[in-house]
């Protein structure tokens, strides 16, 4: 089992453990195959990751941000993202995810 970010989940993957919202309420039970409806529910309820069976694990899924992501971000991009999120709780999983996406978008070639 590996924990995968929501953006890397695909329909047909099998959940290895229950998916809970931020308040601990059950959204989808372990053992179920992920559907498009599940993916939409995860996003709506603020779920950022899920444990799935038979996965390659973090770092092996296309699009997954590496652990040392911020070390590789150019200084000007990092400063820009920090300025955009200056009033946000950067420790919140959703905000951290948005910051990563913003930095990736800023680094894309024009």
C-alpha positions as CSV (number, residue, x, y, z in Angstrom):
1,X,0.0,0.0,0.0
2,X,1.1,3.5,-0.7
3,X,-0.3,6.9,0.0
4,X,-1.0,8.8,-3.2
5,X,-2.0,12.5,-3.7
6,X,-5.6,12.9,-5.0
7,X,-4.3,14.4,-8.3
8,X,-2.5,11.1,-9.0
9,X,-5.4,8.8,-8.3
10,X,-7.1,7.0,-11.2
11,X,-10.4,5.3,-11.7
12,X,-10.2,1.6,-11.0
13,X,-7.5,1.8,-8.2
14,X,-8.5,0.0,-5.0
15,X,-8.5,1.8,-1.7
16,X,-6.3,0.2,0.9
17,X,-7.9,2.1,3.8
18,X,-11.0,4.2,4.5
19,X,-11.0,7.7,3.2
20,X,-12.1,10.2,5.8
21,X,-12.9,13.9,5.6
22,X,-11.1,16.4,7.9
23,X,-13.6,15.8,10.7
24,X,-13.1,12.0,10.6
25,X,-16.3,11.2,8.8
26,X,-16.2,8.2,6.4
27,X,-16.4,9.2,2.7
28,X,-15.5,5.8,1.0
29,X,-14.6,2.5,2.6
30,X,-11.4,0.5,2.1
31,X,-11.6,-2.1,-0.6
32,X,-13.8,-0.1,-3.0
33,X,-12.6,0.6,-6.5
34,X,-12.2,4.4,-7.1
35,X,-14.7,5.9,-9.6
36,X,-15.0,9.3,-11.1
37,X,-17.7,10.1,-8.5
38,X,-15.3,9.2,-5.7
39,X,-12.6,11.6,-7.2
40,X,-15.1,14.4,-7.3
41,X,-16.2,13.7,-3.7
42,X,-12.6,13.7,-2.5
43,X,-12.0,17.1,-4.0
44,X,-15.3,18.5,-2.6
45,X,-14.5,17.3,0.9
46,X,-10.9,18.5,0.9
47,X,-9.2,15.1,0.9
48,X,-5.6,15.5,-0.2
49,X,-4.4,11.9,-0.4
50,X,-5.6,8.3,-0.1
51,X,-4.0,4.9,0.5
52,X,-4.3,2.5,-2.5
53,X,-3.3,-1.1,-3.0
54,X,-0.7,-2.2,-5.5
55,X,0.8,1.2,-6.1
56,X,4.3,2.1,-7.0
57,X,4.3,4.6,-4.1
58,X,5.1,8.2,-3.9
59,X,7.6,9.5,-6.4
60,X,6.9,6.9,-8.9
61,X,3.6,8.3,-10.1
62,X,3.7,10.8,-13.0
63,X,3.0,14.3,-11.8
64,X,3.9,13.6,-8.2
65,X,5.9,16.4,-6.5
66,X,9.1,15.1,-5.0
67,X,9.9,15.6,-1.3
68,X,12.6,18.1,-2.0
69,X,10.4,20.1,-4.4
70,X,11.0,23.6,-2.9
71,X,14.8,23.2,-3.0
72,X,14.6,22.9,-6.8
73,X,12.2,25.9,-7.3
74,X,14.0,29.1,-8.5
75,X,14.3,31.8,-5.9
76,X,12.2,34.3,-7.9
77,X,9.3,31.8,-8.2
78,X,9.5,30.8,-4.6
79,X,9.3,34.5,-3.5
80,X,6.4,35.1,-5.9
81,X,4.4,32.1,-4.5
82,X,5.3,33.2,-0.9
83,X,3.9,36.7,-1.6
84,X,0.7,35.3,-3.1
85,X,0.1,33.1,0.0
86,X,1.4,35.5,2.6
87,X,-1.9,35.5,4.6
88,X,-2.6,31.8,4.2
89,X,-2.0,29.0,6.7
90,X,0.9,27.4,4.8
91,X,0.8,24.3,7.0
92,X,-2.8,23.4,5.8
93,X,-2.6,20.5,3.3
94,X,-4.9,22.3,0.8
95,X,-2.9,25.5,0.9
96,X,0.4,23.6,0.6
97,X,-1.0,21.8,-2.5
98,X,-2.1,25.1,-4.0
99,X,1.3,26.6,-3.4
100,X,3.0,23.6,-5.2
101,X,0.6,23.9,-8.1
102,X,1.2,27.6,-8.4
103,X,5.0,27.1,-8.4
104,X,4.7,24.4,-11.0
105,X,2.5,26.6,-13.2
106,X,4.9,29.5,-12.8
107,X,7.9,27.3,-13.9
108,X,6.1,26.0,-17.1
109,X,7.6,27.3,-20.3
110,X,5.5,30.0,-22.0
